[in-house]
């Protein structure tokens, strides 16, 4: 189950360690992250997303093939789109890539600064925080029967009042079950909870 307080503290520390921002994909499964946090310059994030750079990013390639950490300047992989060069134009001049976890549920992050290379002690600290966040954000292996049934009824198109009546509980009790399911799946909306539960085959 996700430890939200620990997550928030860890992410705040990463922001301090990476002044030009970071992108962190936690538990990447089936080419989709359980949780994705981006604090890079929004203009760079927009370009990166629009052009589908994740599929060609040497940092991401490195992250899927290696465990540990490496400075961007040390990655010896093809970069045909000059992604690292383009990132530099947006202030992401120096960076470090960190990868952790099994291939089936991988966590990969990129962390940037504009002024200098990351020191070894900073890389070690970032790596430790990433490992802690990976552990804290482990996707649930199951939902409770009550959470599962509440999500299933909403997924079938029932309104809150209808779903509550079918379960023989109050509407506020139903909403409490949906809220606990959202918390467990670390999402904000019930629609996202349904989608994620289906992705993880929990419904």
Buried (B, 14 or more C-beta within 10 A) or exposed (E): EBBEEBBEBBBEBBBEBBEBBBBBBBBBBEEEBBBEBBBBBEEBBEBBEEEEBBEBBBBBBBBEEBEEBBBBEEBEEEBEBEBBEBBBEBBBBBBBBBBBBEEEBBBBBBBBBEEEBBEEEBBEBBBEBBBBBBEBBBBBEEBEEBBBBBBBBBBEEBEBEBBBBEBEBEBEBBBBBBBBBBBBBBBEEBEEBBBBBEBBEBB
